[in-house]
Every structure is written in structure tokens, then in C-alpha cells.
Amino acid sequence: MKMIAKWYALHDIGAVKAGGQHQEPFYTTDDERLSWLELDFVCYLEDLYIQGGRSMRMTKETYEATLLTTRSTVALIEYLLDHINYRYVLTRGLNSDPIESLFSCLRQFNGGNDRVDARTAVFTVEKLLKVGILQAARDGNAPLSSEMEALVRLSVPDANTCTLPAAVERATREFSSELAYLTLRPQAEAELELAPVAFLAGYVVRACEKKVPCESCNALLQTAEATGPLHGLIKNMDNRGLAYPRMEVVGLCKLTCTFVQRVMKADDVRKSSKLCHILMIFNEPICFECVEAIKMATLKEQRTYPEKSMRKGMTGENGKVR
């Protein structure tokens, strides 16, 4: 246990002033602690894995992960000190959570498949860049704080003083009237262009399921299985990890895409800081049924976007679309 305790101590250095044994920062690559990690601990780990008894033997995955972490720590410290010319290195902030979140999202986008080919991985990364959301799995060990939060950090004075471009105002009025009668024609189910929209809507449903605690609201967003040709793309890629969105959710995503296509044609739209807030205000109340969920969804709206009249007439008393 002394070896393991020392290993953890060397990976938990978080202050320049040493607070205990082995807690001094790494200043040079000649540090004997690096040699201990690279040689002594690795040899100890190999002996424990090969010769350890039934009660001491570790799994292959644990052995490989610990070995990779140890060697990566040594290589990173040496690189930062020799090539980047860091004065010292602290190890507490070194973690693989962002990478784990990326891999988790890659698996979720491909129906829980953790053995995707290179082409699928490239396409999935392109989707992530377009969506801008990294949603870690609920049962994983990566934190759920990797979403892009910059969109909701607009301060109140900026939100009140910023002027909407004319193109955004026109598209917003059209968007509001379309949302008031949110329906999807039966013949639209067979449209090929809606298949990727349905796939994206399924990912949005999955993200809402992990973020919204209300089960009744989440039940309104998805079905248990494929219900029509529109879910064909999702069904072909599903390994019991994808969500099948309801037709109303697909229609909502389609209207949102149409709204963005309209407003992005104007040159001054990219300078508007209210565009993302408009989408949040319109879409969030549509997806929820109970009053508590609506209050949670509209709390940021009341603080950051005072024009609540734009949403008037879109939803009923319980939040459902009229």
C-alpha cells in the first residue's frame, strides 16, 4: 500500500509550497520521483499483475490504465519542463475527463457502439463541432459539465441593450407563428431530408433526458422504438443506445434549422448576441409538460431576456403546444 499511496501522492501535487512528503512540485527532469514512477513503480506494477495472488491480482484493464497513466505523467512532465520551459509542474490538474467526455459522446452518437470505424468517427466529430455539445454518459465517470456554457453567460445589461438585426426580427415572428401550430404532416415522414434531422433530434432528446429530472416531460420527447420510416437511420445505427424522438420533436428541430438558415443569410446577424437566447426561449417551453419543468427552463429567460411577449400564444397553461 505504501507504493500505491506514494503514486497517488505524486499525482496530487497542487501547490508550490510543499504540504507534506512527496508534495514538492517537479522542477527538473532529473527528479528522482520521475525515475521512481518510470522504473520502480512500473516494475512493481508488472510483478503485481503477473505474480500477484488471487486476492491481489488486478484486472487487465486496470493494469493497462494505471501503466498508461504513469508513463503519460512522466512524459508530460518531461515535455513541459524541457520543451515548453515550464518553471515547475503540478500534477493535480492532470486528468483525462475531457477525453473521456469526447469518447463517451462518440459512443452515444453511434448507438452505444464503442468500436466505430475511422470514417464513422470522423463524421461523428463533425457533428459534435456543429452541435457544440459534449454530453457525457450518465453512468460514466466523466463530469457532466462539458457542455458549451458560453451561450448562456450573457450578462443582463448586454442582453437588454443589444439591438436585434432586422433579419432576426422577421425570422423570429415567422418562427413564433409556426411554433404556435407545430404539426408534422403525415407525408413528411417519408422525406429523406428529415432523416438526419431526426437523428439529431434523438441526440437532443438524450441530452434533455440527462438534464431534466421530470420523467413525464421526458416521456413526451421520445418513443420506445422506431415508429416509422423517419426512424430508419436511427434504427440502422442503434446498439440500444440511441433515442427515438417523437414527430413533434423532429418538427421542432426542423423549424429551428429553418430559422437559422433564414437569419444567417444576413451579414449583421453574427454580431447579435441575442440569437442563441431566442432559440432557448422558443424551444425549451415546447418540450416540457409540467409547470416545475417550465419554471426551470424559463428561469434564465426571465433574467436575461425581457421580451417574453414573443412567446405569448405559443403554449397553453401547462406548457403544451396549442
Short mmCIF file of the C-alpha atoms (twelve columns), coordinates in Angstrom:
data_MODEL
# 
_entry.id   MODEL 
# 
loop_
_atom_site.group_PDB 
_atom_site.id 
_atom_site.type_symbol 
_atom_site.label_atom_id 
_atom_site.label_alt_id 
_atom_site.label_comp_id 
_atom_site.label_asym_id 
_atom_site.label_seq_id 
_atom_site.Cartn_x 
_atom_site.Cartn_y 
_atom_site.Cartn_z 
_atom_site.pdbx_PDB_model_num 
ATOM 1   C CA . MET A 1   0.000   0.000   0.000   1 
ATOM 2   C CA . LYS A 2   2.963   2.343   0.505   1 
ATOM 3   C CA . MET A 3   3.758   2.144   -3.210  1 
ATOM 4   C CA . ILE A 4   0.176   2.951   -4.177  1 
ATOM 5   C CA . ALA A 5   -0.030  5.756   -1.607  1 
ATOM 6   C CA . LYS A 6   3.147   7.322   -2.976  1 
ATOM 7   C CA . TRP A 7   1.842   7.009   -6.536  1 
ATOM 8   C CA . TYR A 8   -1.354  8.848   -5.577  1 
ATOM 9   C CA . ALA A 9   0.647   11.500  -3.718  1 
ATOM 10  C CA . LEU A 10  2.793   12.187  -6.784  1 
ATOM 11  C CA . HIS A 11  -0.351  12.624  -8.869  1 
ATOM 12  C CA . ASP A 12  -1.922  15.021  -6.356  1 
ATOM 13  C CA . ILE A 13  0.650   17.830  -6.174  1 
ATOM 14  C CA . GLY A 14  -1.396  21.020  -6.192  1 
ATOM 15  C CA . ALA A 15  0.665   23.774  -4.527  1 
ATOM 16  C CA . VAL A 16  4.082   25.340  -4.994  1 
ATOM 17  C CA . LYS A 17  4.711   25.215  -1.263  1 
ATOM 18  C CA . ALA A 18  5.116   21.603  -0.276  1 
ATOM 19  C CA . GLY A 19  2.468   20.476  2.180   1 
ATOM 20  C CA . GLY A 20  3.938   17.093  3.011   1 
ATOM 21  C CA . GLN A 21  6.134   14.277  1.817   1 
ATOM 22  C CA . HIS A 22  6.394   13.962  -1.987  1 
ATOM 23  C CA . GLN A 23  4.312   17.162  -2.383  1 
ATOM 24  C CA . GLU A 24  7.037   19.385  -3.839  1 
ATOM 25  C CA . PRO A 25  6.457   20.457  -7.473  1 
ATOM 26  C CA . PHE A 26  8.541   18.981  -10.281 1 
ATOM 27  C CA . TYR A 27  11.269  21.462  -11.220 1 
ATOM 28  C CA . THR A 28  13.672  19.349  -13.298 1 
ATOM 29  C CA . THR A 29  13.579  16.158  -15.313 1 
ATOM 30  C CA . ASP A 30  16.338  14.750  -13.088 1 
ATOM 31  C CA . ASP A 31  13.904  14.483  -10.200 1 
ATOM 32  C CA . GLU A 32  14.269  11.072  -8.585  1 
ATOM 33  C CA . ARG A 33  10.489  10.840  -8.274  1 
ATOM 34  C CA . LEU A 34  10.210  10.651  -12.058 1 
ATOM 35  C CA . SER A 35  12.687  7.786   -12.076 1 
ATOM 36  C CA . TRP A 36  10.691  6.099   -9.350  1 
ATOM 37  C CA . LEU A 37  7.497   6.401   -11.399 1 
ATOM 38  C CA . GLU A 38  9.091   5.256   -14.633 1 
ATOM 39  C CA . LEU A 39  11.156  2.367   -13.235 1 
ATOM 40  C CA . ASP A 40  10.363  1.282   -9.699  1 
ATOM 41  C CA . PHE A 41  6.609   1.665   -9.795  1 
ATOM 42  C CA . VAL A 42  6.276   0.168   -13.278 1 
ATOM 43  C CA . CYS A 43  8.289   -2.882  -12.199 1 
ATOM 44  C CA . TYR A 44  6.170   -3.187  -9.066  1 
ATOM 45  C CA . LEU A 45  3.009   -2.960  -11.156 1 
ATOM 46  C CA . GLU A 46  4.199   -5.647  -13.565 1 
ATOM 47  C CA . ASP A 47  5.114   -8.002  -10.718 1 
ATOM 48  C CA . LEU A 48  1.759   -7.396  -9.069  1 
ATOM 49  C CA . TYR A 49  -0.078  -8.134  -12.299 1 
ATOM 50  C CA . ILE A 50  1.896   -11.255 -13.191 1 
ATOM 51  C CA . GLN A 51  2.705   -12.807 -9.830  1 
ATOM 52  C CA . GLY A 52  0.004   -11.388 -7.584  1 
ATOM 53  C CA . GLY A 53  -2.144  -13.901 -5.784  1 
ATOM 54  C CA . ARG A 54  -5.850  -14.315 -6.208  1 
ATOM 55  C CA . SER A 55  -6.600  -11.609 -3.663  1 
ATOM 56  C CA . MET A 56  -4.018  -9.141  -5.052  1 
ATOM 57  C CA . ARG A 57  -4.256  -9.636  -8.800  1 
ATOM 58  C CA . MET A 58  -5.646  -6.694  -10.761 1 
ATOM 59  C CA . THR A 59  -7.624  -6.873  -13.968 1 
ATOM 60  C CA . LYS A 60  -6.013  -6.347  -17.334 1 
ATOM 61  C CA . GLU A 61  -7.925  -3.102  -17.865 1 
ATOM 62  C CA . THR A 62  -6.824  -1.676  -14.508 1 
ATOM 63  C CA . TYR A 63  -3.230  -2.675  -15.155 1 
ATOM 64  C CA . GLU A 64  -3.113  -1.100  -18.612 1 
ATOM 65  C CA . ALA A 65  -4.868  2.075   -17.450 1 
ATOM 66  C CA . THR A 66  -2.514  2.547   -14.482 1 
ATOM 67  C CA . LEU A 67  0.514   1.850   -16.654 1 
ATOM 68  C CA . LEU A 68  -0.659  4.336   -19.289 1 
ATOM 69  C CA . THR A 69  -1.367  6.999   -16.671 1 
ATOM 70  C CA . THR A 70  2.057   6.572   -15.079 1 
ATOM 71  C CA . ARG A 71  4.028   6.754   -18.307 1 
ATOM 72  C CA . SER A 72  1.896   9.619   -19.614 1 
ATOM 73  C CA . THR A 73  2.519   11.613  -16.438 1 
ATOM 74  C CA . VAL A 74  6.285   11.195  -16.734 1 
ATOM 75  C CA . ALA A 75  6.303   12.024  -20.448 1 
ATOM 76  C CA . LEU A 76  4.136   15.108  -19.959 1 
ATOM 77  C CA . ILE A 77  6.235   16.468  -17.092 1 
ATOM 78  C CA . GLU A 78  9.439   15.997  -19.077 1 
ATOM 79  C CA . TYR A 79  7.898   17.663  -22.122 1 
ATOM 80  C CA . LEU A 80  6.646   20.682  -20.186 1 
ATOM 81  C CA . LEU A 81  9.983   21.198  -18.429 1 
ATOM 82  C CA . ASP A 82  12.336  20.570  -21.361 1 
ATOM 83  C CA . HIS A 83  10.435  21.764  -24.430 1 
ATOM 84  C CA . ILE A 84  7.921   24.325  -23.125 1 
ATOM 85  C CA . ASN A 85  10.343  25.606  -20.464 1 
ATOM 86  C CA . TYR A 86  7.886   25.500  -17.578 1 
ATOM 87  C CA . ARG A 87  9.389   26.593  -14.275 1 
ATOM 88  C CA . TYR A 88  7.611   23.803  -12.434 1 
ATOM 89  C CA . VAL A 89  4.772   21.308  -12.930 1 
ATOM 90  C CA . LEU A 90  1.857   20.487  -10.623 1 
ATOM 91  C CA . THR A 91  0.092   17.192  -11.224 1 
ATOM 92  C CA . ARG A 92  -3.275  17.681  -9.507  1 
ATOM 93  C CA . GLY A 93  -4.839  19.293  -12.557 1 
ATOM 94  C CA . LEU A 94  -3.834  16.466  -14.898 1 
ATOM 95  C CA . ASN A 95  -6.891  14.393  -15.791 1 
ATOM 96  C CA . SER A 96  -8.479  12.712  -18.778 1 
ATOM 97  C CA . ASP A 97  -12.073 13.836  -18.154 1 
ATOM 98  C CA . PRO A 98  -12.311 15.932  -21.365 1 
ATOM 99  C CA . ILE A 99  -11.079 12.971  -23.408 1 
ATOM 100 C CA . GLU A 100 -13.487 10.639  -21.618 1 
ATOM 101 C CA . SER A 101 -16.347 13.047  -22.379 1 
ATOM 102 C CA . LEU A 102 -15.394 13.075  -26.065 1 
ATOM 103 C CA . PHE A 103 -15.221 9.285   -26.292 1 
ATOM 104 C CA . SER A 104 -18.488 8.963   -24.383 1 
ATOM 105 C CA . CYS A 105 -20.186 11.303  -26.827 1 
ATOM 106 C CA . LEU A 106 -18.749 9.375   -29.783 1 
ATOM 107 C CA . ARG A 107 -20.276 6.186   -28.404 1 
ATOM 108 C CA . GLN A 108 -23.658 7.821   -27.769 1 
ATOM 109 C CA . PHE A 109 -23.834 9.294   -31.261 1 
ATOM 110 C CA . ASN A 110 -23.296 5.803   -32.680 1 
ATOM 111 C CA . GLY A 111 -25.856 3.973   -30.610 1 
ATOM 112 C CA . GLY A 112 -23.562 2.867   -27.818 1 
ATOM 113 C CA . ASN A 113 -21.039 1.347   -30.219 1 
ATOM 114 C CA . ASP A 114 -17.522 1.619   -28.776 1 
ATOM 115 C CA . ARG A 115 -15.822 0.098   -31.834 1 
ATOM 116 C CA . VAL A 116 -16.609 2.549   -34.619 1 
ATOM 117 C CA . ASP A 117 -14.537 2.672   -37.779 1 
ATOM 118 C CA . ALA A 118 -12.425 5.658   -38.800 1 
ATOM 119 C CA . ARG A 119 -14.973 7.067   -41.249 1 
ATOM 120 C CA . THR A 120 -17.782 6.970   -38.692 1 
ATOM 121 C CA . ALA A 121 -15.538 8.610   -36.108 1 
ATOM 122 C CA . VAL A 122 -14.738 11.480  -38.497 1 
ATOM 123 C CA . PHE A 123 -18.418 12.050  -39.302 1 
ATOM 124 C CA . THR A 124 -19.297 11.976  -35.605 1 
ATOM 125 C CA . VAL A 125 -16.629 14.544  -34.743 1 
ATOM 126 C CA . GLU A 126 -18.024 16.802  -37.469 1 
ATOM 127 C CA . LYS A 127 -21.474 16.505  -35.868 1 
ATOM 128 C CA . LEU A 128 -20.036 17.397  -32.483 1 
ATOM 129 C CA . LEU A 129 -18.407 20.501  -33.924 1 
ATOM 130 C CA . LYS A 130 -21.725 21.576  -35.432 1 
ATOM 131 C CA . VAL A 131 -23.839 20.816  -32.373 1 
ATOM 132 C CA . GLY A 132 -21.328 22.227  -29.876 1 
ATOM 133 C CA . ILE A 133 -22.344 19.878  -27.055 1 
ATOM 134 C CA . LEU A 134 -20.334 17.222  -25.273 1 
ATOM 135 C CA . GLN A 135 -22.746 15.227  -23.158 1 
ATOM 136 C CA . ALA A 136 -21.100 12.551  -21.041 1 
ATOM 137 C CA . ALA A 137 -22.909 9.329   -20.229 1 
ATOM 138 C CA . ARG A 138 -24.927 9.377   -17.018 1 
ATOM 139 C CA . ASP A 139 -23.287 6.204   -15.701 1 
ATOM 140 C CA . GLY A 140 -19.767 7.240   -16.725 1 
ATOM 141 C CA . ASN A 141 -17.037 8.722   -14.562 1 
ATOM 142 C CA . ALA A 142 -16.620 11.904  -16.610 1 
ATOM 143 C CA . PRO A 143 -18.333 15.075  -15.312 1 
ATOM 144 C CA . LEU A 144 -21.480 16.394  -16.960 1 
ATOM 145 C CA . SER A 145 -20.133 19.940  -17.168 1 
ATOM 146 C CA . SER A 146 -18.580 19.792  -20.612 1 
ATOM 147 C CA . GLU A 147 -21.407 21.489  -22.484 1 
ATOM 148 C CA . MET A 148 -20.803 24.830  -24.098 1 
ATOM 149 C CA . GLU A 149 -21.906 27.219  -21.349 1 
ATOM 150 C CA . ALA A 150 -20.706 30.380  -23.064 1 
ATOM 151 C CA . LEU A 151 -24.069 30.750  -24.794 1 
ATOM 152 C CA . VAL A 152 -25.910 31.340  -21.530 1 
ATOM 153 C CA . ARG A 153 -23.358 33.602  -19.854 1 
ATOM 154 C CA . LEU A 154 -24.555 36.809  -21.451 1 
ATOM 155 C CA . SER A 155 -24.876 39.463  -18.783 1 
ATOM 156 C CA . VAL A 156 -28.164 41.244  -18.192 1 
ATOM 157 C CA . PRO A 157 -27.002 44.722  -19.309 1 
ATOM 158 C CA . ASP A 158 -25.681 43.339  -22.604 1 
ATOM 159 C CA . ALA A 159 -28.905 41.425  -23.231 1 
ATOM 160 C CA . ASN A 160 -31.061 44.494  -22.649 1 
ATOM 161 C CA . THR A 161 -29.017 46.955  -24.673 1 
ATOM 162 C CA . CYS A 162 -28.231 44.794  -27.694 1 
ATOM 163 C CA . THR A 163 -30.370 45.519  -30.778 1 
ATOM 164 C CA . LEU A 164 -31.807 42.712  -32.859 1 
ATOM 165 C CA . PRO A 165 -30.997 42.805  -36.579 1 
ATOM 166 C CA . ALA A 166 -33.985 43.211  -38.884 1 
ATOM 167 C CA . ALA A 167 -33.494 39.734  -40.358 1 
ATOM 168 C CA . VAL A 168 -33.687 38.193  -36.894 1 
ATOM 169 C CA . GLU A 169 -36.875 40.102  -36.048 1 
ATOM 170 C CA . ARG A 170 -38.606 38.948  -39.243 1 
ATOM 171 C CA . ALA A 171 -37.490 35.349  -38.833 1 
ATOM 172 C CA . THR A 172 -38.480 35.419  -35.161 1 
ATOM 173 C CA . ARG A 173 -42.045 36.456  -35.975 1 
ATOM 174 C CA . GLU A 174 -42.300 33.687  -38.564 1 
ATOM 175 C CA . PHE A 175 -40.763 31.202  -36.156 1 
ATOM 176 C CA . SER A 176 -43.241 32.171  -33.438 1 
ATOM 177 C CA . SER A 177 -46.268 31.722  -35.693 1 
ATOM 178 C CA . GLU A 178 -45.002 28.350  -36.938 1 
ATOM 179 C CA . LEU A 179 -44.412 27.101  -33.413 1 
ATOM 180 C CA . ALA A 180 -47.973 28.047  -32.489 1 
ATOM 181 C CA . TYR A 181 -49.180 25.360  -34.910 1 
ATOM 182 C CA . LEU A 182 -46.400 22.836  -34.544 1 
ATOM 183 C CA . THR A 183 -47.518 19.817  -36.558 1 
ATOM 184 C CA . LEU A 184 -45.791 17.428  -38.927 1 
ATOM 185 C CA . ARG A 185 -47.724 16.304  -41.989 1 
ATOM 186 C CA . PRO A 186 -48.010 12.510  -42.383 1 
ATOM 187 C CA . GLN A 187 -46.456 12.635  -45.845 1 
ATOM 188 C CA . ALA A 188 -43.382 14.333  -44.405 1 
ATOM 189 C CA . GLU A 189 -42.388 11.128  -42.639 1 
ATOM 190 C CA . ALA A 190 -41.007 9.700   -45.866 1 
ATOM 191 C CA . GLU A 191 -38.911 12.748  -46.740 1 
ATOM 192 C CA . LEU A 192 -35.271 11.761  -46.957 1 
ATOM 193 C CA . GLU A 193 -34.021 15.162  -45.789 1 
ATOM 194 C CA . LEU A 194 -35.722 14.710  -42.415 1 
ATOM 195 C CA . ALA A 195 -33.805 11.526  -41.573 1 
ATOM 196 C CA . PRO A 196 -30.624 13.323  -40.406 1 
ATOM 197 C CA . VAL A 197 -32.803 15.878  -38.601 1 
ATOM 198 C CA . ALA A 198 -34.481 13.019  -36.737 1 
ATOM 199 C CA . PHE A 199 -31.066 11.615  -35.844 1 
ATOM 200 C CA . LEU A 200 -30.011 14.983  -34.429 1 
ATOM 201 C CA . ALA A 201 -33.353 15.294  -32.620 1 
ATOM 202 C CA . GLY A 202 -32.662 11.952  -30.968 1 
ATOM 203 C CA . TYR A 203 -29.406 13.283  -29.591 1 
ATOM 204 C CA . VAL A 204 -31.184 16.394  -28.284 1 
ATOM 205 C CA . VAL A 205 -33.741 14.129  -26.595 1 
ATOM 206 C CA . ARG A 206 -30.948 12.133  -24.984 1 
ATOM 207 C CA . ALA A 207 -29.328 15.317  -23.674 1 
ATOM 208 C CA . CYS A 208 -32.682 16.522  -22.273 1 
ATOM 209 C CA . GLU A 209 -33.218 13.156  -20.612 1 
ATOM 210 C CA . LYS A 210 -29.950 13.520  -18.731 1 
ATOM 211 C CA . LYS A 211 -30.526 17.148  -17.755 1 
ATOM 212 C CA . VAL A 212 -34.267 17.313  -16.961 1 
ATOM 213 C CA . PRO A 213 -35.282 15.225  -13.909 1 
ATOM 214 C CA . CYS A 214 -39.005 15.159  -14.777 1 
ATOM 215 C CA . GLU A 215 -39.933 11.723  -16.173 1 
ATOM 216 C CA . SER A 216 -43.305 12.856  -17.545 1 
ATOM 217 C CA . CYS A 217 -41.612 15.593  -19.582 1 
ATOM 218 C CA . ASN A 218 -39.011 13.197  -20.945 1 
ATOM 219 C CA . ALA A 219 -41.757 10.757  -21.936 1 
ATOM 220 C CA . LEU A 220 -43.205 13.421  -24.249 1 
ATOM 221 C CA . LEU A 221 -39.953 13.680  -26.190 1 
ATOM 222 C CA . GLN A 222 -39.358 10.108  -27.334 1 
ATOM 223 C CA . THR A 223 -40.881 6.745   -28.142 1 
ATOM 224 C CA . ALA A 224 -39.670 3.347   -27.021 1 
ATOM 225 C CA . GLU A 225 -38.870 2.109   -30.533 1 
ATOM 226 C CA . ALA A 226 -38.910 3.063   -34.197 1 
ATOM 227 C CA . THR A 227 -42.417 4.019   -35.320 1 
ATOM 228 C CA . GLY A 228 -41.939 4.850   -38.988 1 
ATOM 229 C CA . PRO A 229 -39.586 5.307   -41.935 1 
ATOM 230 C CA . LEU A 230 -38.251 8.524   -40.415 1 
ATOM 231 C CA . HIS A 231 -36.541 6.489   -37.684 1 
ATOM 232 C CA . GLY A 232 -34.828 4.212   -40.203 1 
ATOM 233 C CA . LEU A 233 -31.436 5.920   -39.971 1 
ATOM 234 C CA . ILE A 234 -31.503 5.755   -36.180 1 
ATOM 235 C CA . LYS A 235 -32.595 2.111   -36.177 1 
ATOM 236 C CA . ASN A 236 -29.792 1.060   -38.526 1 
ATOM 237 C CA . MET A 237 -27.160 2.617   -36.248 1 
ATOM 238 C CA . ASP A 238 -28.748 1.741   -32.917 1 
ATOM 239 C CA . ASN A 239 -26.974 -0.571  -30.492 1 
ATOM 240 C CA . ARG A 240 -29.515 0.083   -27.723 1 
ATOM 241 C CA . GLY A 241 -28.038 3.490   -27.020 1 
ATOM 242 C CA . LEU A 242 -29.946 5.898   -29.289 1 
ATOM 243 C CA . ALA A 243 -33.246 7.669   -28.652 1 
ATOM 244 C CA . TYR A 244 -36.241 7.712   -30.999 1 
ATOM 245 C CA . PRO A 245 -37.718 11.232  -30.941 1 
ATOM 246 C CA . ARG A 246 -41.414 11.898  -31.372 1 
ATOM 247 C CA . MET A 247 -42.546 13.504  -34.595 1 
ATOM 248 C CA . GLU A 248 -43.273 16.797  -32.820 1 
ATOM 249 C CA . VAL A 249 -39.663 16.989  -31.642 1 
ATOM 250 C CA . VAL A 250 -38.410 16.316  -35.158 1 
ATOM 251 C CA . GLY A 251 -40.678 19.083  -36.411 1 
ATOM 252 C CA . LEU A 252 -39.325 21.428  -33.759 1 
ATOM 253 C CA . CYS A 253 -35.737 20.701  -34.810 1 
ATOM 254 C CA . LYS A 254 -36.688 21.199  -38.457 1 
ATOM 255 C CA . LEU A 255 -38.244 24.594  -37.708 1 
ATOM 256 C CA . THR A 256 -35.167 25.566  -35.715 1 
ATOM 257 C CA . CYS A 257 -32.894 24.654  -38.632 1 
ATOM 258 C CA . THR A 258 -35.098 26.661  -40.987 1 
ATOM 259 C CA . PHE A 259 -34.971 29.649  -38.629 1 
ATOM 260 C CA . VAL A 260 -31.169 29.543  -38.501 1 
ATOM 261 C CA . GLN A 261 -30.943 29.247  -42.292 1 
ATOM 262 C CA . ARG A 262 -33.093 32.342  -42.667 1 
ATOM 263 C CA . VAL A 263 -31.251 34.581  -40.254 1 
ATOM 264 C CA . MET A 264 -27.717 33.529  -41.152 1 
ATOM 265 C CA . LYS A 265 -28.129 34.980  -44.626 1 
ATOM 266 C CA . ALA A 266 -27.854 38.495  -43.148 1 
ATOM 267 C CA . ASP A 267 -24.369 39.901  -42.599 1 
ATOM 268 C CA . ASP A 268 -25.133 41.559  -39.255 1 
ATOM 269 C CA . VAL A 269 -26.657 38.500  -37.597 1 
ATOM 270 C CA . ARG A 270 -23.326 37.094  -36.414 1 
ATOM 271 C CA . LYS A 271 -22.839 40.246  -34.349 1 
ATOM 272 C CA . SER A 272 -26.107 39.738  -32.464 1 
ATOM 273 C CA . SER A 273 -25.703 38.232  -29.001 1 
ATOM 274 C CA . LYS A 274 -29.441 37.545  -28.601 1 
ATOM 275 C CA . LEU A 275 -29.806 34.905  -31.302 1 
ATOM 276 C CA . CYS A 276 -28.995 31.965  -29.028 1 
ATOM 277 C CA . HIS A 277 -31.323 33.298  -26.332 1 
ATOM 278 C CA . ILE A 278 -34.189 33.459  -28.817 1 
ATOM 279 C CA . LEU A 279 -33.749 29.775  -29.627 1 
ATOM 280 C CA . MET A 280 -33.623 28.912  -25.924 1 
ATOM 281 C CA . ILE A 281 -36.803 30.872  -25.192 1 
ATOM 282 C CA . PHE A 282 -38.767 29.310  -28.031 1 
ATOM 283 C CA . ASN A 283 -37.663 25.692  -27.751 1 
ATOM 284 C CA . GLU A 284 -37.433 24.959  -24.035 1 
ATOM 285 C CA . PRO A 285 -41.107 25.510  -23.054 1 
ATOM 286 C CA . ILE A 286 -42.262 23.469  -26.051 1 
ATOM 287 C CA . CYS A 287 -40.509 20.344  -24.770 1 
ATOM 288 C CA . PHE A 288 -41.924 20.249  -21.254 1 
ATOM 289 C CA . GLU A 289 -45.316 19.429  -19.763 1 
ATOM 290 C CA . CYS A 290 -45.227 20.085  -16.020 1 
ATOM 291 C CA . VAL A 291 -45.158 23.543  -14.503 1 
ATOM 292 C CA . GLU A 292 -41.994 22.922  -12.487 1 
ATOM 293 C CA . ALA A 293 -40.016 21.958  -15.575 1 
ATOM 294 C CA . ILE A 294 -41.242 25.067  -17.381 1 
ATOM 295 C CA . LYS A 295 -40.140 27.210  -14.445 1 
ATOM 296 C CA . MET A 296 -36.682 25.637  -14.571 1 
ATOM 297 C CA . ALA A 297 -36.445 26.146  -18.321 1 
ATOM 298 C CA . THR A 298 -37.619 29.755  -18.299 1 
ATOM 299 C CA . LEU A 299 -35.677 30.956  -15.258 1 
ATOM 300 C CA . LYS A 300 -32.746 32.142  -17.354 1 
ATOM 301 C CA . GLU A 301 -35.159 33.766  -19.792 1 
ATOM 302 C CA . GLN A 302 -36.725 35.987  -17.129 1 
ATOM 303 C CA . ARG A 303 -33.286 37.141  -16.009 1 
ATOM 304 C CA . THR A 304 -31.585 37.633  -19.356 1 
ATOM 305 C CA . TYR A 305 -34.298 38.286  -21.952 1 
ATOM 306 C CA . PRO A 306 -37.195 40.589  -21.007 1 
ATOM 307 C CA . GLU A 307 -39.211 40.308  -24.223 1 
ATOM 308 C CA . LYS A 308 -41.456 37.472  -23.004 1 
ATOM 309 C CA . SER A 309 -44.253 38.631  -25.284 1 
ATOM 310 C CA . MET A 310 -42.510 36.937  -28.221 1 
ATOM 311 C CA . ARG A 311 -43.525 33.599  -26.734 1 
ATOM 312 C CA . LYS A 312 -47.118 34.607  -25.974 1 
ATOM 313 C CA . GLY A 313 -49.720 32.440  -27.632 1 
ATOM 314 C CA . MET A 314 -47.359 29.577  -28.354 1 
ATOM 315 C CA . THR A 315 -48.140 27.382  -25.354 1 
ATOM 316 C CA . GLY A 316 -51.124 26.600  -23.161 1 
ATOM 317 C CA . GLU A 317 -51.389 26.736  -19.397 1 
ATOM 318 C CA . ASN A 318 -49.491 23.504  -18.861 1 
ATOM 319 C CA . GLY A 319 -46.813 24.222  -21.456 1 
ATOM 320 C CA . LYS A 320 -48.192 22.039  -24.265 1 
ATOM 321 C CA . VAL A 321 -48.366 23.397  -27.782 1 
ATOM 322 C CA . ARG A 322 -51.812 24.634  -28.680 1 
# 
